[in-house]
Amino acid sequence: MPITEADMKLVVACALVDIDGRVLVVQRPPGKPMAGLWEFPGGKVEPGERPEQALIRELKEEISIDVSANCLAPLTFASHSYEDFHLLMPLYVCRKWDGQIVLNEATNSQWLKPNEMKNLDMPAADVPLVAMLRDMI
């Protein structure tokens, strides 16, 4: 069945990588779709936004850090069909940001090496991204 524009969601995500090669994952809060699952920080691209702009905004809103566009490197993307929509999600890598991470939405966070993420409960779209990170880091 063809996908309509209304069925497509563009969401951006970021693999924040610390000096030890660990990546930040956050846990989705109760009351949101896929609550309790672990994911890379990020969010929905609003109309008129470039993906990088959306990611900078989402990282500030969700975890209180400042990131500049030139510190975001596109790595890969996920294209996944959920029951009621299709998700297209570019994954960026960021190794430099300003500020301390404060969880404004997520219930928990972890810094993990990509090979430590294989047993995490993650949204289906995020799972294949972990292998790409493992190969990159």
C-alpha positions as CSV (number, residue, x, y, z in Angstrom):
1,M,0.0,0.0,0.0
2,P,1.4,3.5,-0.9
3,I,2.4,5.8,1.9
4,T,0.8,9.2,2.0
5,E,2.5,12.3,3.3
6,A,0.2,12.2,6.3
7,D,1.5,8.7,7.1
8,M,5.1,9.7,7.0
9,K,6.9,11.1,10.1
10,L,10.3,12.7,9.9
11,V,12.2,12.4,13.2
12,V,15.9,13.2,13.9
13,A,18.1,11.4,16.4
14,C,21.5,12.0,17.8
15,A,24.2,9.7,19.0
16,L,26.1,11.8,21.6
17,V,29.5,10.2,21.9
18,D,31.7,10.9,25.0
19,I,35.5,10.8,25.1
20,D,35.3,7.1,26.2
21,G,33.3,6.1,23.1
22,R,30.0,5.7,25.0
23,V,26.7,6.9,23.5
24,L,23.8,8.4,25.5
25,V,20.5,6.7,25.4
26,V,17.4,8.0,27.2
27,Q,14.3,6.2,28.4
28,R,10.9,7.3,27.0
29,P,8.6,8.7,29.7
30,P,5.3,7.2,30.8
31,G,2.3,8.5,28.8
32,K,4.2,8.7,25.5
33,P,4.0,6.2,22.8
34,M,6.6,3.4,23.4
35,A,7.0,4.5,27.0
36,G,9.9,2.8,28.8
37,L,11.9,2.0,25.7
38,W,15.4,3.3,25.3
39,E,16.2,5.6,22.4
40,F,18.7,8.1,21.1
41,P,17.7,11.7,22.0
42,G,16.0,13.7,19.3
43,G,12.5,14.4,18.0
44,K,10.1,15.5,15.3
45,V,11.1,17.8,12.5
46,E,8.6,20.7,12.5
47,P,7.3,22.2,9.2
48,G,9.9,24.6,7.8
49,E,12.8,23.2,9.8
50,R,15.9,21.6,8.5
51,P,16.7,18.3,10.2
52,E,19.8,19.9,11.9
53,Q,17.7,22.8,13.2
54,A,15.2,20.4,14.6
55,L,17.9,18.3,16.3
56,I,19.5,21.4,17.9
57,R,16.1,22.5,19.2
58,E,15.2,19.0,20.5
59,L,18.5,18.5,22.3
60,K,18.0,21.8,24.1
61,E,14.4,21.0,25.0
62,E,15.0,17.3,26.0
63,I,18.4,17.3,27.7
64,S,19.4,21.0,28.0
65,I,22.5,21.0,25.9
66,D,23.6,23.4,23.2
67,V,24.9,21.9,19.9
68,S,26.0,23.7,16.8
69,A,25.1,22.5,13.3
70,N,28.8,22.1,12.4
71,C,29.2,19.5,15.2
72,L,26.5,17.3,13.8
73,A,27.7,14.6,11.4
74,P,25.1,12.5,9.6
75,L,25.8,8.8,10.0
76,T,22.9,6.8,8.7
77,F,19.1,6.7,8.8
78,A,16.3,4.4,9.7
79,S,13.2,3.8,7.5
80,H,10.6,1.7,9.4
81,S,6.9,1.0,9.1
82,Y,5.0,1.0,12.3
83,E,1.4,0.0,12.4
84,D,-0.1,3.4,11.9
85,F,2.8,5.5,10.3
86,H,6.1,5.2,8.5
87,L,9.2,6.7,10.2
88,L,12.1,8.2,8.5
89,M,14.9,9.0,11.0
90,P,18.3,10.4,10.2
91,L,20.9,9.6,12.9
92,Y,23.6,12.2,13.5
93,V,26.7,11.8,15.6
94,C,27.9,14.6,17.9
95,R,31.1,14.6,19.9
96,K,31.0,18.2,21.1
97,W,28.3,20.1,23.0
98,D,28.0,22.7,25.7
99,G,26.2,22.3,29.0
100,Q,25.4,19.5,31.4
101,I,22.8,16.9,30.5
102,V,19.6,17.4,32.4
103,L,16.7,15.1,31.6
104,N,13.7,17.3,31.0
105,E,11.4,14.6,29.5
106,A,13.1,11.2,29.7
107,T,12.8,9.2,32.9
108,N,16.4,7.8,32.9
109,S,19.6,7.9,30.8
110,Q,22.7,5.7,30.3
111,W,26.0,6.1,28.6
112,L,26.8,2.8,26.9
113,K,29.2,1.5,24.3
114,P,27.3,0.4,21.2
115,N,28.0,-3.3,21.9
116,E,26.4,-2.9,25.3
117,M,23.1,-1.7,23.7
118,K,22.2,-5.0,22.1
119,N,20.0,-6.1,25.0
120,L,18.2,-2.8,25.5
121,D,14.5,-2.5,24.8
122,M,14.5,0.0,22.0
123,P,11.9,1.1,19.4
124,A,12.2,-1.1,16.3
125,A,13.5,1.8,14.2
126,D,16.4,2.3,16.5
127,V,17.7,-1.2,16.7
128,P,19.5,-1.4,13.3
129,L,21.2,2.0,14.1
130,V,23.1,0.4,16.9
131,A,25.1,-1.9,14.5
132,M,26.0,1.2,12.4
133,L,27.3,2.9,15.6
134,R,29.2,-0.2,16.6
135,D,31.0,-0.2,13.3
136,M,31.7,3.6,13.4
137,I,33.0,3.9,17.0
